Amino acid sequence: MTGIFFGSMTGTTESAANEIAARLGVAADDVHNVADVSADEAERYDLLLLGSSTWGCGELQDDWYGFLDALKSKDLTGRKVGLFGCGDSGSYPDTFCDAIGIIYDALQSAGCSFVGALAPEDYLALGSRACRDGRLLGLVIDENAPASNAGRMDTWCRLIETE
């Protein structure tokens, strides 16, 4: 079973979470705002899709801090985690979608396995924590490339379904 967890201040990441849910057939009851739910809720799911926008100079969305602290202390052995995030590559190329990398780093010792890494094709800003070893850690949604985001989401969702 798939659970989607997001943090959103302006609604962009929430919209992305709902679009991902629609594409993957995830019920609305399995889409959670981290501001309103305990990390204990994650234990119900085999696949966790975690999304955050990046704020300031490479910071998590505010609601993620407490949720992530609680989530990283859980035993996520056997669970898969896919990451998605929203950012602005034009204004913040060095920290573009850093929140994905922050979540990834925080969950390294939780026992989960990560899915949904993508080739960084047609992205201009790749100096951020969202890119490791020449791969994007997940779906990065760029407010400066709205025409490309739907295709990127399609590719990522297909990858999530196969992994």
Salt bridges, closest charged atoms under 4 A:
GLU19 OE2 - ARG23 NE 2.66
ASP30 OD1 - ARG44 NH2 3.09
ASP40 OD1 - LYS74 NZ 2.52
GLU41 OE2 - ARG44 NH1 2.34
GLU43 OE2 - LYS74 NZ 3.78
ASP69 OD1 - LYS72 NZ 3.48
ASP105 OD2 - ARG129 NH2 2.84
ASP105 OD1 - ARG132 NH1 2.87
ASP122 OD1 - ARG152 NH2 3.01
ASP154 OD1 - ARG23 NH1 2.03
